Amino acid sequence: MSTLWQGRFGGGPADELLAFTASLPFDQRLAVDDIAGSRAHVRGLARAGVLTDVERDGVLAALDQVEVDLGDGSFAFLPSDEDIHTAVERRVTELAGPAGAKLHTGRSRNDQVATDLRLYTKRALLDVAGRVLNLQEVLLDRATDAGDAYLPGYTHLQRAQPVALAHHLLAHGWALARDIDRLLDCRRRADVSPLGAGALAGSSIPLDPDGVAADLGFAARFENSLDAVGDRDFVAEALFVLSLVGVHLSRIGEEVVLWTTDEFGFARLDDAHATGSSMLPQKKNPDIAELARGKAGRLIGNLTGLLATLKGLPLAYNRDLQEDKEPLFDSVDQISLALAAMAGLLGSIRFDLERMQAAADSPYAAATDLAEELVVRGTPFREAHAIVGGLVRESLDRGVPLAELLAAHPAFGDGDLVLLDPGVSVTRRRSPGGAGPAVVAEQLVRFRDHIETDRTRIGP
C-alpha cells in the first residue's frame, strides 16, 4: 500500500496500525477547508516560483474537480487514504500529473490540518453564534408578549419575591448574549493562519505565509512555527464556550422541566415539542428540556477530555492532536441541534399566567417591601428585617393572617396593608435592571438593541 511517508520504510504499514490511526472517517468533514487551504498554498507556490502558471492552473482545476466529486458523493476513497489530506492530494496528483505531485511542497500535514481546523472553527463558531441569536429573539418575543405578567422569583428554589415574567425570560437572554461575545472572541483568536509553518520549522523555500493567510481570509499569520503546529488552544477554548452555551441551555431546560410539572403548573408544552410514554397514556414528557440538561454533561466531557490530552504534550506536533477533531465536531453538532430544539420549545410553550400570578401573590412575598417601608421611615434595615421576620414566623406558627398581625403592630399602619394586595409587590421593583414592569419595559428596549448590534457583528 502506498503512503505519503513510504520512502523511509522498507515495508508497508500493518493493517492494525492503519485501523488505529486512520482519521478519514471523521476528518472528511474538513474537505472543503482542506481544498481551500490547498488552493491558497498552490497560489503561494506559484508566487514563490515553485509552480509555473500552467502548473498552477492545472492543479487548481484538479482541486475544483475533487471538490465537485466530494460534494456529489462520487469521490472514490482508497484504503491507502489515511485522512482527507492524503485523499485529496492523491486524487489531485492523478488528475494533474507531475504538477499535482508538487502540491505538498513546503507543506506538512501538521500545518495543513491546523489550517483546516482553524478554518472550520471560524465558520462553526459564527454559525453557532447565529443560532444563539435566533434563540435570543424567541426569548425577546415571548418576553414582549408577556406584558405585565409576573411569577415568583426564586432563591434556593424557594419563593422569594415576585418578578415580571419578561424579566425572568430576559435573564436567560442576557446570559446568551455573553455566549455570543465569547463565541466571537474565541473566533478572533482562532483567526490566525498556520500555513507555512511546515512540520515544525518552516521551509527553505521562499513561501509567502502572509499572502496565503490573506488569501484564506485570516486576520494574520503565525509568529512561531513550533507554536503554530502544536497549538490547539483555539479548540479547547471553542469547546469551553460551546459547553457554557450548553450549561445555559441546561438551566433553561431545568426550569422548563419544573414549570411543566403539575406541582408548578406554570407552563404547558406544545404537542409538537413533547413526547409521550410507551406505557403511561396520560404523560407528556419534556424530552427536549431533559436532553438539554443531559447534553451539557457530554459537552463538558468533550472539553475535559481534550484538556487531558493536551496537558502533557511536548512541542511541537504529536499524533495525540488527532483527538481534537471528534470532540469539536460533536460539540458543534450537539449545541446546534440543542439551540434549534430549544428555540422551537420556547417559541411554542404556553404559560399559565394565572397560576404563576397566584403563586406570586402570597402575602409573605411582600416581606421585603414591608421591611423597606420601615427603612424609608428611618428604621435600620436589620431591625426592620427582624420585625417583619418575626411577624412572618408568628403568622405561620399561629395560623393567623399576616395582614391581621400587621394591622396590630405599632410599626405599621392600615395604609401598609395595600402592600399585601395581589400584584402590588412586583410594581415596587423600580431600581435600574430590576424586575418591575416599568424598568423591564426599558430593559426590553435595550435587549432588542443589543440583539440588533450582535446581528450586525455576526453578519447575514
N, C-alpha and C positions, 0 to 999 in steps of 0.2 A: 504493500500500500504506500503510495506517495504522500509525503508530508512536506510542510514548508521547511522543516528542520532536518530532513533526511541525510544531508551531506555529512553530518558529524557522526552518523551511526552506521554500523556495519550490517544491521538487520532492521526489519520492520518492527513497529510497536506491537506489544501484546494486546490481545483483544480486551483483557480486563483493564489494562491501562486506558485504552480508548473509552471503554464503557464508563469508567470512573471520572475521567477528566473532561469528557465532551460537554460543551455548553450550548451546542447548536439547538437543542430542544427548547431552550428558553431565550437565548440571545438573538434568535431570528427576529425578535421584536425590535432590534436595533437596526434592521436592514435599511430603512430609509435614512437613518442617521449615518450609517456606515457608508452608504453611497454618496451622501452629501459631503462627508469628510474626504472621501476618495476623489471626488470631483475637484474640491479645493486643493488637495495635495497635487493632483495632476497639473492643474494650472500653475501651482507654485513650482513644480519641477520644470515646466516649460519656461517659466521666467528665469530659472536657475540654469537653463541651457541643457538640462538632462534629457529633455524630450524636445524633438522638433515640433513645429506647428502641426505637421501632418500626423506625427505620432500622438500628439496631444488630442487632436480631433478624433483620431481612431479610438483611443482609449475612452474618451468621453462618450462617444457613440456606443461603445460596448457597455459602459455603465448605464446609459439610458436604456439599452435593451434589457440588461439584468433587472433594472427597476421595474420595467414593464412585466417581465416574466415573474418576478416575485409578487407583483401586485395582482396578477390574474391567476396565480397558482400554478403556472406551467413550468416554473423553475424546477429542474431535476437535481435534487441533492444527492451526493455520493457518500459512501461510507467513509471516505477519506476527508470529508468536510468536518473538521473538528468544531468549527464555530462559524458564525456568519461571515467573519472577515475572510477566513480561508475559502469559504464557498464563493463569495463574491470575486475574490482575486483569481481563483481557479477558472471561473466561467469567463471573466474578462480576458484572461490570457487565451482561452480557447477561441474567443471571438476576435480579439485584436492581434493575436500572434505575438511575435517578439516584443512589440511595443507594450503589450499587456504585462509581459514579464518584468517591465521596468516600473510597474505601478507601485511596488513596495520600496522603491529606492529611497533611502534616507528616513524610512519609517519603520517602526516596530509595532507589533500588536499591543505593546504596552501603552504607547501614546495614542495609538489608534482607538483602542477600547475606551480609554479615558475621555477621548474627544467624543466618541459616540455617546457615552453615558452622560456627559455634560449636556450635549445637545438634547438628548431625551429628557433629562431632568428639567432643563429650562422650559421645554414645551409642556411637560406634565404638570409642573407647578403652576404654570399660567392657567392651564385648563382647570385644575382643582380650584384655583382662586375664583375663576368664573362660576364654578358650581357652588362655592360658598356664598358668593354674592347672590346667586339665584335664591338660595335658602334665606338669606337676609331679607330679600324682597318679599318672600312669603310671610316672614315674621312681621315685616312692616305693614303689609296688607291686613293681616289678622289683628295687629295692634290698632291700626286705624279703625277697623270695623268694630273693635271692642268698645269704643266710646268711653263712657264713664263707668263701665262695669268694673267691679272690684271683687277681690277674694282675700282670704287670709294670706299674709306673708308668714313665712316660717323661719325659725331658727331651731336647730336641733330636732327638726321635724315636729316641732310643737308650734301651735298657733301663736304668732307674735303680735303683729299689727296689720290692719287692712292695707292693701296696696292695690293700685289700679291694675287690671289685667294687662293693659297695654304696657305698663311699666315692667311687669313680670316677663312678658314676651320680649321686650326690648333688652332686658338684661342678657338674654341669650344672644340677641343680635349684636350687642357690643362685644361680647366675647368672640363671636365670629369675625368681627371687624379686626380684632387683634390678630386673629389667624391669617387674615388676608395680608396684614402688614408683615407677618413672619414669612408667609409664602413668598411674597415679592422680595423681601430682604434676603432670604435664602437663595432665591433665583439670582439675585445680583452677585452673590459670592460664587455661584456656580458659573458665572458668565466669563470664564477665562479659558482660552484655548490651550490645550496641552500639545497640540500637533507641532512637531518639530523637535520635541524632546527626545525622540528616538527610544531606544530601550531604556536608557537612563542618563546619557551624557551628551545628547545632541548628535551632530553629524559633521564630518569633514566636508560634506557637500554644501555649497552656498545656498542653503534653504532660505525661505522667506516666511518665517512664522508670523510676522506681523501682518503681511499681506494675506496669508492663509486665514488668520484669525478674523480679519476684516471681511474676507470673502464669506466666511461661515456665519457672520453676524455676531461674533463675540465682541465684548467690550474691550478685551485686552488679550494679550498672550502671556504665557507663563514667564516667570522670572528665574526659576531654578528647575533644571531638568529632572533632578532627583525627586524634588517635591512634586513636580507635575505628574509623573507616572505613579508615584506612591501615595498620592493624596486621595482619600475618599471622605474627607471631612464633609464635602458637599452632600454626599449620600447619607451620612449619619445625621446631618442637620435636616435634610429633607425628611428622613424617617421620623425625627423628633417632631417637626412641625406637623406632619401628617398624623402622628399619633396624638398630638394635642388637639387637633381638629376632631379626631375620634373620641377623645375624652369629653370634649364639649358636646358632641352628639350623644354620647353615653349619658350625660347628665340630663339632656333633654329627654332622652328615651326613658330614663328612670322616672321622671315626672309624668310622662305620658302613661307609663305603667300604673303609677299610683293614682293619677287622676281618673283613669278609666275603670278603676275598681268600684264595686258597689259601695264600699266603705267610704271612699271620697265622693264619687259620683259627679266630679266636676266636668267630665267630658265623655263623649261617645265617639267611637271610631266609625268611620265610613266603611261600608262593607267591602269596598274595593281595596282598602288598605288594612284589612284584618284577615285572620284565618279562623277556621273552626276546629273543633275537636273531632277526632275519629271515633270517639266513644260518647262524648257528652254533648247532646244536641243543643243545649242552651248556650254553649260557650261562644264568645267572640274574643279571640286572642290578639294581643298587641305584638305580633311577631317582629314587625319592623323595629319597634322600640326596644324589644328584648335583644334582637341581633345587633342593634347599635351599641348596646352595652357589651355584648359578647365580642364583637369585632374589635372593640377598643383594646381588649386584652391581647388579641392577635397582633394589632398594630404595635403595641408596646413590646411584644415579644420580638417582632422584626427589628426594632431599634436596638434592644439589649443584645440580641444575637449578633448583629453586626459590630456593635461596640466591643463585644468579647472577641470577635475575630480580629479587630484592628489593634487591640491593646498591646500585643507583643510583637508586632511586625517590624523588622529592621528595614532601613532603606535599601533598595528602592522598591521595585515591583516584586511581589510574591504571588504565587498562584492562589493563595488564600483569598486574594481580592476578587476572584471569580464569584465568591459568595456574596458579593454586594448587589447583584442584579435581581435575583429572585425575591428577596425581601422588599426591594424598592418597587419592582413591578407589582408585587402582591399588595403592598400598601396603597399604591396609586389606584389599583383596581378596586380594592375594598372600600376606600374612602369615597371614590367616585360613585360607586353603587349606593353607599350609605347616604350620601348627600342627596342624591336623586330620590331615594325612597323616603327620606325624612321630609323632603320638600313636599312630596305627594301626601304624606300622612298629615303634616301640619296644615297643608292647604285645604284639606277636606274634613278635618276633625271638627266636631260640633261641641261647643262649650255650653254647659248648663249654667247660665249666668245666675239664675235664681238660687240654685244650690250653692254656688260659690258665695253669693252675697249673704245668704242665710248663715253660712259657716263663718263669715267675717263679722256678722252683726252681734256676736256675743258681747255683752257689756264689759266683760273682762278685757276685750281687745282695746278698750279705751283707757286702760290703766295708765299708760304713758301720758296720754293727753291730760288726764286728771292731775298727774304729778307735775307736768309742765305748767298747768294752770296755776298751781300753787307757787311754782318758781316765779312766774310773772308777777305774782303778788308779793314777792320778797322772801319766800321760804327757801332755804338752802336745798339744793336738789337731793342730797342724801336724806335729809329729814322728810322731804316730800315723798321720796321713794318709800321710806319706811311707813309713812302714814297710809299711802294707797295700798302698799303690800299688806299691811295689817287688815285693812278693810276687805281686801280680796280673800285673805285667809279666813276671816270671820264669816264672810258670806258663804264660802264653801263649807266650812266646818258646821255652821249652824243651819245652813239651808235657807238663809234669809237673802232676799234680792239685794243686789249691790246698791240699787237706787234707793232702797229704804235706809240702808246704813249711811249712804252718802247724805241724804237729806237730814239725818240726825247728827251728823258730825259737825263740830263748830268751825272746822276749817273750810267747809263748803256751804254753798247756799243753794236755794231752789234753782237758780239760773244755771248751775253746773250740771243739772240733770240732763240737759239737752245733749251733753257730750256722749251720753249713753244711747242716744237715738240711732236707729239704723242708718248707715251711710254717712253719718256726720264725721266720724273719726278720720276717714280717708281724705276728706276735703281739707283737713287741717295740715296735711303734709305739703308745706309751701316752700321749703328750702330748695335751692337750686339742685337739680338732679334727684329730687325726692319723688315720692310715689303718689302724690296728689294729682287731681285732674288738670289743674292749671299748669303746673310745671311739666307734667307729662306731655301736654299739648306742645309745649316748647321743645321738649326732647324729641318728639316725633319729627318736627321740622329739621332739627339738627341731624337726626339719624338719616332722614331722607337725603339731606345734602351730602352726608358722609358717603352714602351709597353712590350717589352720582359722581363724587370725586373718585371713588375707587373704580367705578365703571370706566372712567377716563384712563386711570392708571393701568387697568387690565387690558383695555382695548376691545375691539369688536369680537 
